[in-house]
Amino acid sequence: MGAIRGDGQVEAEHRILPEAGCLLVWPAFLHHMVHPNLSREARISVSFNVVLRWSEKYLPKQ
């Protein structure tokens, strides 16, 4: 989580042991990784973007 270096609210490393029904959400700029799934159970991963308040400044300049 070095993307927020010096932020007192964020630890340098945080690990979570997943369990059924667990939903993890973080900002896209945050460096993250997932260890390989070594079990015979399927791992479902869903990725999406959310904009809470739209602004034209989110569009690239043309």
mmJSON file of the N, C-alpha and C atoms, coordinates in Angstrom:
{"data_MODEL":{"atom_site":{
"group_PDB":["ATOM","ATOM","ATOM","ATOM","ATOM","ATOM","ATOM","ATOM","ATOM","ATOM","ATOM","ATOM","ATOM","ATOM","ATOM","ATOM","ATOM","ATOM","ATOM","ATOM","ATOM","ATOM","ATOM","ATOM","ATOM","ATOM","ATOM","ATOM","ATOM","ATOM","ATOM","ATOM","ATOM","ATOM","ATOM","ATOM","ATOM","ATOM","ATOM","ATOM","ATOM","ATOM","ATOM","ATOM","ATOM","ATOM","ATOM","ATOM","ATOM","ATOM","ATOM","ATOM","ATOM","ATOM","ATOM","ATOM","ATOM","ATOM","ATOM","ATOM","ATOM","ATOM","ATOM","ATOM","ATOM","ATOM","ATOM","ATOM","ATOM","ATOM","ATOM","ATOM","ATOM","ATOM","ATOM","ATOM","ATOM","ATOM","ATOM","ATOM","ATOM","ATOM","ATOM","ATOM","ATOM","ATOM","ATOM","ATOM","ATOM","ATOM","ATOM","ATOM","ATOM","ATOM","ATOM","ATOM","ATOM","ATOM","ATOM","ATOM","ATOM","ATOM","ATOM","ATOM","ATOM","ATOM","ATOM","ATOM","ATOM","ATOM","ATOM","ATOM","ATOM","ATOM","ATOM","ATOM","ATOM","ATOM","ATOM","ATOM","ATOM","ATOM","ATOM","ATOM","ATOM","ATOM","ATOM","ATOM","ATOM","ATOM","ATOM","ATOM","ATOM","ATOM","ATOM","ATOM","ATOM","ATOM","ATOM","ATOM","ATOM","ATOM","ATOM","ATOM","ATOM","ATOM","ATOM","ATOM","ATOM","ATOM","ATOM","ATOM","ATOM","ATOM","ATOM","ATOM","ATOM","ATOM","ATOM","ATOM","ATOM","ATOM","ATOM","ATOM","ATOM","ATOM","ATOM","ATOM","ATOM","ATOM","ATOM","ATOM","ATOM","ATOM","ATOM","ATOM","ATOM","ATOM","ATOM","ATOM","ATOM","ATOM","ATOM","ATOM","ATOM","ATOM"],
"id":[1,2,3,4,5,6,7,8,9,10,11,12,13,14,15,16,17,18,19,20,21,22,23,24,25,26,27,28,29,30,31,32,33,34,35,36,37,38,39,40,41,42,43,44,45,46,47,48,49,50,51,52,53,54,55,56,57,58,59,60,61,62,63,64,65,66,67,68,69,70,71,72,73,74,75,76,77,78,79,80,81,82,83,84,85,86,87,88,89,90,91,92,93,94,95,96,97,98,99,100,101,102,103,104,105,106,107,108,109,110,111,112,113,114,115,116,117,118,119,120,121,122,123,124,125,126,127,128,129,130,131,132,133,134,135,136,137,138,139,140,141,142,143,144,145,146,147,148,149,150,151,152,153,154,155,156,157,158,159,160,161,162,163,164,165,166,167,168,169,170,171,172,173,174,175,176,177,178,179,180,181,182,183,184,185,186],
"type_symbol":["N","C","C","N","C","C","N","C","C","N","C","C","N","C","C","N","C","C","N","C","C","N","C","C","N","C","C","N","C","C","N","C","C","N","C","C","N","C","C","N","C","C","N","C","C","N","C","C","N","C","C","N","C","C","N","C","C","N","C","C","N","C","C","N","C","C","N","C","C","N","C","C","N","C","C","N","C","C","N","C","C","N","C","C","N","C","C","N","C","C","N","C","C","N","C","C","N","C","C","N","C","C","N","C","C","N","C","C","N","C","C","N","C","C","N","C","C","N","C","C","N","C","C","N","C","C","N","C","C","N","C","C","N","C","C","N","C","C","N","C","C","N","C","C","N","C","C","N","C","C","N","C","C","N","C","C","N","C","C","N","C","C","N","C","C","N","C","C","N","C","C","N","C","C","N","C","C","N","C","C","N","C","C","N","C","C"],
"label_atom_id":["N","CA","C","N","CA","C","N","CA","C","N","CA","C","N","CA","C","N","CA","C","N","CA","C","N","CA","C","N","CA","C","N","CA","C","N","CA","C","N","CA","C","N","CA","C","N","CA","C","N","CA","C","N","CA","C","N","CA","C","N","CA","C","N","CA","C","N","CA","C","N","CA","C","N","CA","C","N","CA","C","N","CA","C","N","CA","C","N","CA","C","N","CA","C","N","CA","C","N","CA","C","N","CA","C","N","CA","C","N","CA","C","N","CA","C","N","CA","C","N","CA","C","N","CA","C","N","CA","C","N","CA","C","N","CA","C","N","CA","C","N","CA","C","N","CA","C","N","CA","C","N","CA","C","N","CA","C","N","CA","C","N","CA","C","N","CA","C","N","CA","C","N","CA","C","N","CA","C","N","CA","C","N","CA","C","N","CA","C","N","CA","C","N","CA","C","N","CA","C","N","CA","C","N","CA","C","N","CA","C","N","CA","C","N","CA","C"],
"label_alt_id":[null,null,null,null,null,null,null,null,null,null,null,null,null,null,null,null,null,null,null,null,null,null,null,null,null,null,null,null,null,null,null,null,null,null,null,null,null,null,null,null,null,null,null,null,null,null,null,null,null,null,null,null,null,null,null,null,null,null,null,null,null,null,null,null,null,null,null,null,null,null,null,null,null,null,null,null,null,null,null,null,null,null,null,null,null,null,null,null,null,null,null,null,null,null,null,null,null,null,null,null,null,null,null,null,null,null,null,null,null,null,null,null,null,null,null,null,null,null,null,null,null,null,null,null,null,null,null,null,null,null,null,null,null,null,null,null,null,null,null,null,null,null,null,null,null,null,null,null,null,null,null,null,null,null,null,null,null,null,null,null,null,null,null,null,null,null,null,null,null,null,null,null,null,null,null,null,null,null,null,null,null,null,null,null,null,null],
"label_comp_id":["MET","MET","MET","GLY","GLY","GLY","ALA","ALA","ALA","ILE","ILE","ILE","ARG","ARG","ARG","GLY","GLY","GLY","ASP","ASP","ASP","GLY","GLY","GLY","GLN","GLN","GLN","VAL","VAL","VAL","GLU","GLU","GLU","ALA","ALA","ALA","GLU","GLU","GLU","HIS","HIS","HIS","ARG","ARG","ARG","ILE","ILE","ILE","LEU","LEU","LEU","PRO","PRO","PRO","GLU","GLU","GLU","ALA","ALA","ALA","GLY","GLY","GLY","CYS","CYS","CYS","LEU","LEU","LEU","LEU","LEU","LEU","VAL","VAL","VAL","TRP","TRP","TRP","PRO","PRO","PRO","ALA","ALA","ALA","PHE","PHE","PHE","LEU","LEU","LEU","HIS","HIS","HIS","HIS","HIS","HIS","MET","MET","MET","VAL","VAL","VAL","HIS","HIS","HIS","PRO","PRO","PRO","ASN","ASN","ASN","LEU","LEU","LEU","SER","SER","SER","ARG","ARG","ARG","GLU","GLU","GLU","ALA","ALA","ALA","ARG","ARG","ARG","ILE","ILE","ILE","SER","SER","SER","VAL","VAL","VAL","SER","SER","SER","PHE","PHE","PHE","ASN","ASN","ASN","VAL","VAL","VAL","VAL","VAL","VAL","LEU","LEU","LEU","ARG","ARG","ARG","TRP","TRP","TRP","SER","SER","SER","GLU","GLU","GLU","LYS","LYS","LYS","TYR","TYR","TYR","LEU","LEU","LEU","PRO","PRO","PRO","LYS","LYS","LYS","GLN","GLN","GLN"],
"label_asym_id":["A","A","A","A","A","A","A","A","A","A","A","A","A","A","A","A","A","A","A","A","A","A","A","A","A","A","A","A","A","A","A","A","A","A","A","A","A","A","A","A","A","A","A","A","A","A","A","A","A","A","A","A","A","A","A","A","A","A","A","A","A","A","A","A","A","A","A","A","A","A","A","A","A","A","A","A","A","A","A","A","A","A","A","A","A","A","A","A","A","A","A","A","A","A","A","A","A","A","A","A","A","A","A","A","A","A","A","A","A","A","A","A","A","A","A","A","A","A","A","A","A","A","A","A","A","A","A","A","A","A","A","A","A","A","A","A","A","A","A","A","A","A","A","A","A","A","A","A","A","A","A","A","A","A","A","A","A","A","A","A","A","A","A","A","A","A","A","A","A","A","A","A","A","A","A","A","A","A","A","A","A","A","A","A","A","A"],
"label_entity_id":["1","1","1","1","1","1","1","1","1","1","1","1","1","1","1","1","1","1","1","1","1","1","1","1","1","1","1","1","1","1","1","1","1","1","1","1","1","1","1","1","1","1","1","1","1","1","1","1","1","1","1","1","1","1","1","1","1","1","1","1","1","1","1","1","1","1","1","1","1","1","1","1","1","1","1","1","1","1","1","1","1","1","1","1","1","1","1","1","1","1","1","1","1","1","1","1","1","1","1","1","1","1","1","1","1","1","1","1","1","1","1","1","1","1","1","1","1","1","1","1","1","1","1","1","1","1","1","1","1","1","1","1","1","1","1","1","1","1","1","1","1","1","1","1","1","1","1","1","1","1","1","1","1","1","1","1","1","1","1","1","1","1","1","1","1","1","1","1","1","1","1","1","1","1","1","1","1","1","1","1","1","1","1","1","1","1"],
"label_seq_id":[1,1,1,2,2,2,3,3,3,4,4,4,5,5,5,6,6,6,7,7,7,8,8,8,9,9,9,10,10,10,11,11,11,12,12,12,13,13,13,14,14,14,15,15,15,16,16,16,17,17,17,18,18,18,19,19,19,20,20,20,21,21,21,22,22,22,23,23,23,24,24,24,25,25,25,26,26,26,27,27,27,28,28,28,29,29,29,30,30,30,31,31,31,32,32,32,33,33,33,34,34,34,35,35,35,36,36,36,37,37,37,38,38,38,39,39,39,40,40,40,41,41,41,42,42,42,43,43,43,44,44,44,45,45,45,46,46,46,47,47,47,48,48,48,49,49,49,50,50,50,51,51,51,52,52,52,53,53,53,54,54,54,55,55,55,56,56,56,57,57,57,58,58,58,59,59,59,60,60,60,61,61,61,62,62,62],
"pdbx_PDB_ins_code":[null,null,null,null,null,null,null,null,null,null,null,null,null,null,null,null,null,null,null,null,null,null,null,null,null,null,null,null,null,null,null,null,null,null,null,null,null,null,null,null,null,null,null,null,null,null,null,null,null,null,null,null,null,null,null,null,null,null,null,null,null,null,null,null,null,null,null,null,null,null,null,null,null,null,null,null,null,null,null,null,null,null,null,null,null,null,null,null,null,null,null,null,null,null,null,null,null,null,null,null,null,null,null,null,null,null,null,null,null,null,null,null,null,null,null,null,null,null,null,null,null,null,null,null,null,null,null,null,null,null,null,null,null,null,null,null,null,null,null,null,null,null,null,null,null,null,null,null,null,null,null,null,null,null,null,null,null,null,null,null,null,null,null,null,null,null,null,null,null,null,null,null,null,null,null,null,null,null,null,null,null,null,null,null,null,null],
"Cartn_x":[0.823,0.0,0.865,1.968,2.867,2.319,1.158,0.577,0.122,-0.02,-0.449,0.646,1.879,3.008,2.828,3.046,2.958,1.557,0.558,-0.805,-0.935,-1.2,-1.292,-2.495,-3.452,-4.648,-4.476,-3.356,-3.153,-1.864,-1.96,-0.769,-0.021,1.271,2.082,1.666,1.175,0.718,-0.491,-1.442,-2.658,-3.073,-3.211,-3.601,-4.959,-5.741,-7.084,-7.233,-7.714,-8.045,-9.501,-9.733,-11.094,-12.032,-13.301,-14.333,-15.558,-16.432,-17.622,-18.405,-18.816,-19.604,-18.787,-17.471,-16.596,-16.466,-16.645,-16.492,-15.4,-14.371,-13.273,-13.307,-13.211,-13.249,-12.111,-11.369,-10.292,-10.143,-9.498,-9.309,-8.339,-8.568,-7.787,-6.295,-5.933,-4.515,-3.733,-4.416,-3.759,-3.1,-1.81,-1.092,-1.643,-2.0,-2.556,-2.192,-2.334,-2.053,-2.898,-3.036,-3.76,-2.874,-2.733,-1.955,-2.702,-1.998,-2.657,-3.644,-4.712,-5.711,-5.213,-4.774,-4.237,-5.284,-6.515,-7.565,-8.294,-9.148,-9.976,-11.268,-11.491,-12.679,-12.443,-13.499,-13.393,-13.248,-12.432,-12.336,-13.001,-13.921,-14.617,-14.084,-13.655,-13.115,-13.872,-14.388,-15.142,-14.463,-14.253,-13.621,-14.584,-14.632,-15.522,-15.031,-15.492,-15.181,-16.451,-16.289,-17.422,-17.062,-17.97,-17.83,-19.02,-18.754,-19.834,-20.481,-19.706,-20.247,-19.552,-20.306,-19.728,-19.272,-18.158,-17.64,-16.981,-17.113,-16.483,-14.96,-14.384,-12.928,-12.396,-13.274,-12.844,-12.519,-13.006,-12.759,-11.384,-10.666,-9.367,-9.547,-8.601,-8.642,-8.314,-9.058,-8.868,-8.373],
"Cartn_y":[-1.19,0.0,1.251,1.185,2.324,3.517,3.35,4.448,5.578,5.313,6.345,6.517,6.605,6.711,7.88,7.609,8.649,8.874,8.19,8.342,7.539,8.197,7.544,6.633,6.737,5.914,4.568,4.4,3.193,2.499,1.236,0.462,0.086,-0.134,-0.464,-1.795,-2.714,-4.004,-4.458,-4.976,-5.47,-6.747,-7.837,-9.123,-9.533,-10.153,-10.604,-12.056,-12.872,-14.252,-14.246,-14.487,-14.364,-15.428,-15.079,-16.015,-15.746,-16.715,-16.591,-15.329,-14.595,-13.393,-12.143,-12.252,-11.11,-10.237,-8.939,-7.99,-7.003,-6.901,-5.966,-4.891,-3.631,-2.511,-1.569,-1.119,-0.165,0.691,1.852,2.725,2.098,2.383,1.766,2.077,3.237,3.61,2.841,2.157,1.448,0.169,0.025,-1.177,-2.365,-3.44,-4.607,-5.876,-7.007,-8.295,-9.372,-10.487,-11.636,-12.854,-13.657,-14.884,-15.875,-16.769,-17.765,-18.621,-19.007,-19.881,-21.319,-21.911,-23.27,-24.315,-23.875,-24.825,-25.318,-26.294,-26.799,-25.985,-25.085,-24.225,-23.055,-22.629,-21.485,-20.19,-19.289,-17.948,-17.008,-16.213,-15.267,-13.881,-13.2,-11.851,-10.937,-9.828,-8.88,-7.517,-6.873,-5.556,-4.544,-3.348,-2.313,-0.942,0.078,1.465,2.153,3.065,3.812,5.287,6.125,7.571,8.047,8.593,9.001,10.316,11.203,12.472,12.787,12.843,13.028,14.471,14.615,15.915,15.783,16.797,16.784,16.707,17.1,17.055,15.621,14.63,13.225,12.777,13.503,13.155,13.659,12.899,13.382,14.584,15.505,16.661,16.216,16.732,16.313,17.433],
"Cartn_z":[0.0,0.0,0.0,-0.677,-0.721,-1.47,-2.144,-2.9,-1.991,-0.707,0.242,1.292,0.84,1.754,2.721,3.985,5.006,5.554,5.005,5.504,6.792,7.894,9.186,9.33,8.418,8.474,7.762,7.03,6.234,6.653,6.983,7.331,6.06,6.185,5.004,4.387,5.174,4.662,5.46,4.749,5.402,4.696,5.417,4.829,5.36,4.48,4.842,4.426,5.333,5.012,4.544,3.243,2.718,3.275,3.31,3.72,2.856,2.765,1.929,2.282,1.272,1.468,1.727,1.741,2.019,0.764,0.9,-0.188,0.201,-0.611,-0.368,-1.44,-1.04,-1.974,-1.629,-2.653,-2.438,-3.669,-3.563,-4.724,-5.726,-7.009,-8.083,-7.994,-7.457,-7.418,-6.353,-5.477,-4.394,-4.904,-4.67,-5.094,-4.307,-5.043,-4.377,-5.137,-4.486,-5.123,-4.461,-5.168,-4.649,-4.847,-3.82,-3.945,-4.84,-5.509,-6.364,-5.57,-6.225,-5.614,-5.732,-4.648,-4.658,-4.266,-4.014,-3.638,-4.882,-4.688,-5.789,-5.918,-4.987,-5.02,-5.973,-6.635,-7.546,-6.754,-7.266,-6.699,-7.682,-7.216,-8.079,-7.793,-8.843,-8.717,-9.675,-9.177,-9.986,-9.864,-10.992,-11.003,-11.606,-11.033,-11.571,-11.146,-11.839,-11.506,-11.025,-10.088,-9.553,-9.537,-10.024,-9.915,-9.094,-7.931,-7.037,-7.445,-8.057,-8.539,-9.849,-10.958,-12.281,-12.485,-13.205,-13.584,-14.948,-15.775,-17.104,-17.005,-15.885,-15.749,-15.717,-15.548,-15.578,-16.999,-18.001,-19.397,-19.825,-20.677,-21.161,-22.085,-22.058,-22.947,-24.367,-25.334,-26.719,-27.575],
"occupancy":[1.0,1.0,1.0,1.0,1.0,1.0,1.0,1.0,1.0,1.0,1.0,1.0,1.0,1.0,1.0,1.0,1.0,1.0,1.0,1.0,1.0,1.0,1.0,1.0,1.0,1.0,1.0,1.0,1.0,1.0,1.0,1.0,1.0,1.0,1.0,1.0,1.0,1.0,1.0,1.0,1.0,1.0,1.0,1.0,1.0,1.0,1.0,1.0,1.0,1.0,1.0,1.0,1.0,1.0,1.0,1.0,1.0,1.0,1.0,1.0,1.0,1.0,1.0,1.0,1.0,1.0,1.0,1.0,1.0,1.0,1.0,1.0,1.0,1.0,1.0,1.0,1.0,1.0,1.0,1.0,1.0,1.0,1.0,1.0,1.0,1.0,1.0,1.0,1.0,1.0,1.0,1.0,1.0,1.0,1.0,1.0,1.0,1.0,1.0,1.0,1.0,1.0,1.0,1.0,1.0,1.0,1.0,1.0,1.0,1.0,1.0,1.0,1.0,1.0,1.0,1.0,1.0,1.0,1.0,1.0,1.0,1.0,1.0,1.0,1.0,1.0,1.0,1.0,1.0,1.0,1.0,1.0,1.0,1.0,1.0,1.0,1.0,1.0,1.0,1.0,1.0,1.0,1.0,1.0,1.0,1.0,1.0,1.0,1.0,1.0,1.0,1.0,1.0,1.0,1.0,1.0,1.0,1.0,1.0,1.0,1.0,1.0,1.0,1.0,1.0,1.0,1.0,1.0,1.0,1.0,1.0,1.0,1.0,1.0,1.0,1.0,1.0,1.0,1.0,1.0,1.0,1.0,1.0,1.0,1.0,1.0],
"B_iso_or_equiv":[0.0,0.0,0.0,0.0,0.0,0.0,0.0,0.0,0.0,0.0,0.0,0.0,0.0,0.0,0.0,0.0,0.0,0.0,0.0,0.0,0.0,0.0,0.0,0.0,0.0,0.0,0.0,0.0,0.0,0.0,0.0,0.0,0.0,0.0,0.0,0.0,0.0,0.0,0.0,0.0,0.0,0.0,0.0,0.0,0.0,0.0,0.0,0.0,0.0,0.0,0.0,0.0,0.0,0.0,0.0,0.0,0.0,0.0,0.0,0.0,0.0,0.0,0.0,0.0,0.0,0.0,0.0,0.0,0.0,0.0,0.0,0.0,0.0,0.0,0.0,0.0,0.0,0.0,0.0,0.0,0.0,0.0,0.0,0.0,0.0,0.0,0.0,0.0,0.0,0.0,0.0,0.0,0.0,0.0,0.0,0.0,0.0,0.0,0.0,0.0,0.0,0.0,0.0,0.0,0.0,0.0,0.0,0.0,0.0,0.0,0.0,0.0,0.0,0.0,0.0,0.0,0.0,0.0,0.0,0.0,0.0,0.0,0.0,0.0,0.0,0.0,0.0,0.0,0.0,0.0,0.0,0.0,0.0,0.0,0.0,0.0,0.0,0.0,0.0,0.0,0.0,0.0,0.0,0.0,0.0,0.0,0.0,0.0,0.0,0.0,0.0,0.0,0.0,0.0,0.0,0.0,0.0,0.0,0.0,0.0,0.0,0.0,0.0,0.0,0.0,0.0,0.0,0.0,0.0,0.0,0.0,0.0,0.0,0.0,0.0,0.0,0.0,0.0,0.0,0.0,0.0,0.0,0.0,0.0,0.0,0.0],
"pdbx_formal_charge":[null,null,null,null,null,null,null,null,null,null,null,null,null,null,null,null,null,null,null,null,null,null,null,null,null,null,null,null,null,null,null,null,null,null,null,null,null,null,null,null,null,null,null,null,null,null,null,null,null,null,null,null,null,null,null,null,null,null,null,null,null,null,null,null,null,null,null,null,null,null,null,null,null,null,null,null,null,null,null,null,null,null,null,null,null,null,null,null,null,null,null,null,null,null,null,null,null,null,null,null,null,null,null,null,null,null,null,null,null,null,null,null,null,null,null,null,null,null,null,null,null,null,null,null,null,null,null,null,null,null,null,null,null,null,null,null,null,null,null,null,null,null,null,null,null,null,null,null,null,null,null,null,null,null,null,null,null,null,null,null,null,null,null,null,null,null,null,null,null,null,null,null,null,null,null,null,null,null,null,null,null,null,null,null,null,null],
"auth_seq_id":[1,1,1,2,2,2,3,3,3,4,4,4,5,5,5,6,6,6,7,7,7,8,8,8,9,9,9,10,10,10,11,11,11,12,12,12,13,13,13,14,14,14,15,15,15,16,16,16,17,17,17,18,18,18,19,19,19,20,20,20,21,21,21,22,22,22,23,23,23,24,24,24,25,25,25,26,26,26,27,27,27,28,28,28,29,29,29,30,30,30,31,31,31,32,32,32,33,33,33,34,34,34,35,35,35,36,36,36,37,37,37,38,38,38,39,39,39,40,40,40,41,41,41,42,42,42,43,43,43,44,44,44,45,45,45,46,46,46,47,47,47,48,48,48,49,49,49,50,50,50,51,51,51,52,52,52,53,53,53,54,54,54,55,55,55,56,56,56,57,57,57,58,58,58,59,59,59,60,60,60,61,61,61,62,62,62],
"auth_comp_id":["MET","MET","MET","GLY","GLY","GLY","ALA","ALA","ALA","ILE","ILE","ILE","ARG","ARG","ARG","GLY","GLY","GLY","ASP","ASP","ASP","GLY","GLY","GLY","GLN","GLN","GLN","VAL","VAL","VAL","GLU","GLU","GLU","ALA","ALA","ALA","GLU","GLU","GLU","HIS","HIS","HIS","ARG","ARG","ARG","ILE","ILE","ILE","LEU","LEU","LEU","PRO","PRO","PRO","GLU","GLU","GLU","ALA","ALA","ALA","GLY","GLY","GLY","CYS","CYS","CYS","LEU","LEU","LEU","LEU","LEU","LEU","VAL","VAL","VAL","TRP","TRP","TRP","PRO","PRO","PRO","ALA","ALA","ALA","PHE","PHE","PHE","LEU","LEU","LEU","HIS","HIS","HIS","HIS","HIS","HIS","MET","MET","MET","VAL","VAL","VAL","HIS","HIS","HIS","PRO","PRO","PRO","ASN","ASN","ASN","LEU","LEU","LEU","SER","SER","SER","ARG","ARG","ARG","GLU","GLU","GLU","ALA","ALA","ALA","ARG","ARG","ARG","ILE","ILE","ILE","SER","SER","SER","VAL","VAL","VAL","SER","SER","SER","PHE","PHE","PHE","ASN","ASN","ASN","VAL","VAL","VAL","VAL","VAL","VAL","LEU","LEU","LEU","ARG","ARG","ARG","TRP","TRP","TRP","SER","SER","SER","GLU","GLU","GLU","LYS","LYS","LYS","TYR","TYR","TYR","LEU","LEU","LEU","PRO","PRO","PRO","LYS","LYS","LYS","GLN","GLN","GLN"],
"auth_asym_id":["A","A","A","A","A","A","A","A","A","A","A","A","A","A","A","A","A","A","A","A","A","A","A","A","A","A","A","A","A","A","A","A","A","A","A","A","A","A","A","A","A","A","A","A","A","A","A","A","A","A","A","A","A","A","A","A","A","A","A","A","A","A","A","A","A","A","A","A","A","A","A","A","A","A","A","A","A","A","A","A","A","A","A","A","A","A","A","A","A","A","A","A","A","A","A","A","A","A","A","A","A","A","A","A","A","A","A","A","A","A","A","A","A","A","A","A","A","A","A","A","A","A","A","A","A","A","A","A","A","A","A","A","A","A","A","A","A","A","A","A","A","A","A","A","A","A","A","A","A","A","A","A","A","A","A","A","A","A","A","A","A","A","A","A","A","A","A","A","A","A","A","A","A","A","A","A","A","A","A","A","A","A","A","A","A","A"],
"auth_atom_id":["N","CA","C","N","CA","C","N","CA","C","N","CA","C","N","CA","C","N","CA","C","N","CA","C","N","CA","C","N","CA","C","N","CA","C","N","CA","C","N","CA","C","N","CA","C","N","CA","C","N","CA","C","N","CA","C","N","CA","C","N","CA","C","N","CA","C","N","CA","C","N","CA","C","N","CA","C","N","CA","C","N","CA","C","N","CA","C","N","CA","C","N","CA","C","N","CA","C","N","CA","C","N","CA","C","N","CA","C","N","CA","C","N","CA","C","N","CA","C","N","CA","C","N","CA","C","N","CA","C","N","CA","C","N","CA","C","N","CA","C","N","CA","C","N","CA","C","N","CA","C","N","CA","C","N","CA","C","N","CA","C","N","CA","C","N","CA","C","N","CA","C","N","CA","C","N","CA","C","N","CA","C","N","CA","C","N","CA","C","N","CA","C","N","CA","C","N","CA","C","N","CA","C","N","CA","C","N","CA","C","N","CA","C","N","CA","C"],
"pdbx_PDB_model_num":[1,1,1,1,1,1,1,1,1,1,1,1,1,1,1,1,1,1,1,1,1,1,1,1,1,1,1,1,1,1,1,1,1,1,1,1,1,1,1,1,1,1,1,1,1,1,1,1,1,1,1,1,1,1,1,1,1,1,1,1,1,1,1,1,1,1,1,1,1,1,1,1,1,1,1,1,1,1,1,1,1,1,1,1,1,1,1,1,1,1,1,1,1,1,1,1,1,1,1,1,1,1,1,1,1,1,1,1,1,1,1,1,1,1,1,1,1,1,1,1,1,1,1,1,1,1,1,1,1,1,1,1,1,1,1,1,1,1,1,1,1,1,1,1,1,1,1,1,1,1,1,1,1,1,1,1,1,1,1,1,1,1,1,1,1,1,1,1,1,1,1,1,1,1,1,1,1,1,1,1,1,1,1,1,1,1]
}}}
